[in-house]
Amino acid sequence: MTVQSSTYRRVATLLIAGAAALAAAALAAAAPIAAQAQSLQGRWVLAPQRSSFVEAVTGPAPEGGQMTVSRDDGERLTYTLIETRDGDVVARAAYDVSLHGGPSQSDVGGDVRNVVASRASDGSTIIEAPAVSAWRASIRIRAVSAKEAVIEHVVSGPTGDLVVERLVMERAAPPLVASASGSAALR
């Protein structure tokens, strides 16, 4: 009876350890899914003190800014980004991109360009412009939490990647809500 009892304990211990390992794997697998489900839809304001800029490339850092995301449904991401300094608009961009790599367009300060966007496994959106010589510009947008998002403007080339802007955005109120027709409106 002692041999049988110790065998049962070993089997039970192995089953518990296996269940714990499966639970840990399920949680790890669910993390990217949770990140993908985090919608950016709504209004966001720039936190300039938490943001960073390579001013030799970007010019003087903005003092304020706003991003309005009117659509983020897994199929498309539609947003505008406006940066301000001394009360004046210093940068304006509008994006309406397919998240499946299809051709899309951006309007940056009146300059319309073709871009390609996709949703990464971590839930972030990557928007890439065509390469110019050996250099490529891209934007990475990701929700850090329900109340914080980060936009990184990156230039990549033969010498590596340079994040020229890292905009920390905080969710503003009132949030945008989607109507039955799919368009967004302020609450």
C-alpha positions as CSV (number, residue, x, y, z in Angstrom):
1,M,0.0,0.0,0.0
2,T,2.9,2.4,0.6
3,V,4.3,1.8,-2.9
4,Q,0.9,2.5,-4.4
5,S,0.4,5.6,-2.3
6,S,3.8,7.1,-3.3
7,T,3.1,6.3,-7.0
8,Y,-0.2,8.2,-6.8
9,R,1.6,11.2,-5.1
10,R,4.2,11.2,-7.9
11,V,1.5,11.0,-10.6
12,A,-0.5,13.8,-8.9
13,T,2.6,16.0,-8.6
14,L,3.3,15.5,-12.3
15,L,-0.3,16.3,-13.2
16,I,-0.3,19.5,-11.1
17,A,3.1,20.5,-12.6
18,G,1.8,19.9,-16.1
19,A,-1.4,21.8,-15.4
20,A,0.7,24.7,-14.1
21,A,2.9,24.7,-17.2
22,L,-0.2,24.6,-19.5
23,A,-1.7,27.5,-17.6
24,A,1.5,29.5,-17.9
25,A,1.7,28.8,-21.6
26,A,-2.0,29.8,-22.1
27,L,-1.3,33.1,-20.3
28,A,1.7,33.8,-22.4
29,A,-0.2,33.0,-25.6
30,A,-3.1,35.2,-24.5
31,A,-0.8,38.3,-24.0
32,P,-0.3,39.0,-27.7
33,I,-4.1,38.5,-28.3
34,A,-4.9,41.0,-25.5
35,A,-2.5,43.5,-27.1
36,Q,-4.1,43.0,-30.5
37,A,-7.6,43.7,-29.0
38,Q,-6.5,47.1,-27.5
39,S,-8.1,49.6,-29.8
40,L,-6.6,53.1,-30.3
41,Q,-10.0,54.6,-31.3
42,G,-10.5,57.9,-29.5
43,R,-8.8,61.2,-28.9
44,W,-5.2,61.3,-27.5
45,V,-3.1,64.3,-26.4
46,L,0.7,64.6,-26.5
47,A,2.6,64.3,-23.2
48,P,5.6,66.5,-24.3
49,Q,7.6,66.0,-21.1
50,R,7.5,62.2,-21.6
51,S,8.2,62.3,-25.4
52,S,11.6,62.6,-27.1
53,F,12.8,64.1,-30.4
54,V,16.0,64.3,-32.4
55,E,15.7,68.0,-33.0
56,A,18.6,68.0,-35.5
57,V,16.2,66.0,-37.7
58,T,12.7,67.1,-36.6
59,G,13.4,70.7,-35.7
60,P,12.2,72.1,-32.4
61,A,10.1,69.7,-30.4
62,P,6.3,70.4,-30.3
63,E,4.8,71.7,-27.1
64,G,1.4,70.0,-27.7
65,G,-0.4,67.7,-30.0
66,Q,-3.4,65.6,-30.6
67,M,-4.1,62.3,-32.3
68,T,-7.7,61.5,-33.2
69,V,-8.3,57.8,-34.2
70,S,-11.7,57.5,-35.9
71,R,-11.3,53.8,-36.9
72,D,-9.3,50.9,-35.5
73,D,-11.2,47.8,-36.2
74,G,-8.6,45.3,-37.2
75,E,-9.2,46.0,-40.9
76,R,-8.2,49.7,-41.1
77,L,-6.6,52.3,-39.0
78,T,-7.7,55.9,-39.6
79,Y,-6.2,58.8,-37.7
80,T,-5.0,62.4,-37.8
81,L,-2.0,63.7,-35.9
82,I,-1.5,67.4,-35.3
83,E,1.6,68.8,-33.5
84,T,1.7,72.4,-32.2
85,R,4.3,74.9,-30.9
86,D,3.6,78.4,-29.6
87,G,-0.1,77.9,-30.6
88,D,0.8,77.2,-34.3
89,V,0.4,73.9,-36.1
90,V,3.9,72.7,-37.0
91,A,3.0,69.2,-38.3
92,R,-0.2,67.7,-39.7
93,A,-0.7,64.2,-40.9
94,A,-3.7,62.0,-41.9
95,Y,-3.6,58.2,-42.4
96,D,-6.3,55.8,-43.6
97,V,-4.5,52.5,-43.9
98,S,-5.4,48.9,-44.6
99,L,-3.9,46.7,-41.8
100,H,-3.4,43.8,-44.2
101,G,-0.5,45.2,-46.2
102,G,-2.6,46.5,-49.0
103,P,-1.6,49.8,-50.6
104,S,-2.7,52.9,-48.6
105,Q,-2.1,56.6,-48.7
106,S,-0.9,59.2,-46.2
107,D,-1.2,62.9,-46.3
108,V,1.6,64.6,-44.4
109,G,1.5,68.4,-44.6
110,G,-0.3,68.2,-48.0
111,D,2.3,65.7,-49.4
112,V,0.3,62.5,-50.4
113,R,2.4,59.3,-50.3
114,N,1.8,55.7,-50.8
115,V,2.4,53.6,-47.7
116,V,1.9,50.0,-46.6
117,A,0.7,49.1,-43.1
118,S,0.3,45.9,-41.1
119,R,-0.6,44.8,-37.6
120,A,2.3,43.1,-35.8
121,S,1.9,40.1,-33.5
122,D,2.3,42.4,-30.4
123,G,-0.7,44.5,-31.6
124,S,1.3,47.5,-32.8
125,T,0.7,49.0,-36.2
126,I,3.6,49.5,-38.6
127,I,3.3,52.0,-41.4
128,E,6.1,52.0,-44.0
129,A,6.8,54.4,-46.8
130,P,8.8,53.3,-49.9
131,A,12.5,53.4,-49.6
132,V,14.4,56.4,-50.9
133,S,17.9,55.3,-51.8
134,A,18.9,53.0,-49.0
135,W,16.7,54.8,-46.4
136,R,13.2,53.9,-45.3
137,A,10.8,55.9,-43.0
138,S,8.3,54.0,-40.9
139,I,5.9,54.7,-38.0
140,R,5.1,52.3,-35.2
141,I,2.0,52.9,-33.2
142,R,1.1,50.9,-30.2
143,A,-1.2,51.0,-27.2
144,V,0.8,50.7,-24.0
145,S,-2.4,50.6,-21.9
146,A,-6.0,51.8,-22.2
147,K,-4.8,55.3,-21.3
148,E,-1.4,55.5,-23.1
149,A,-0.1,55.0,-26.6
150,V,3.2,55.5,-28.2
151,I,4.0,56.7,-31.8
152,E,7.6,56.2,-33.0
153,H,8.8,57.8,-36.2
154,V,11.8,55.7,-37.4
155,V,14.3,56.2,-40.2
156,S,16.1,53.0,-41.2
157,G,19.2,52.7,-43.4
158,P,22.6,51.1,-43.8
159,T,23.7,52.4,-40.4
160,G,20.7,51.0,-38.5
161,D,17.5,52.5,-37.1
162,L,17.1,56.0,-35.6
163,V,13.9,56.9,-33.7
164,V,13.6,60.6,-34.7
165,E,10.3,61.1,-32.7
166,R,8.8,59.1,-29.8
167,L,5.5,60.6,-29.0
168,V,3.8,59.5,-25.8
169,M,0.1,60.1,-26.1
170,E,-2.5,60.0,-23.3
171,R,-6.1,59.2,-23.8
172,A,-8.3,62.3,-23.6
173,A,-12.0,62.7,-22.8
174,P,-14.5,62.4,-24.2
175,P,-13.7,59.2,-26.0
176,L,-14.9,58.5,-29.5
177,V,-17.5,55.9,-30.0
178,A,-18.4,54.0,-33.1
179,S,-21.9,54.3,-34.5
180,A,-23.8,51.5,-36.1
181,S,-22.6,52.8,-39.5
182,G,-19.0,52.4,-38.5
183,S,-18.1,56.1,-38.3
184,A,-16.9,57.6,-35.1
185,A,-18.3,60.5,-33.1
186,L,-17.6,62.2,-29.8
187,R,-19.7,61.0,-26.9
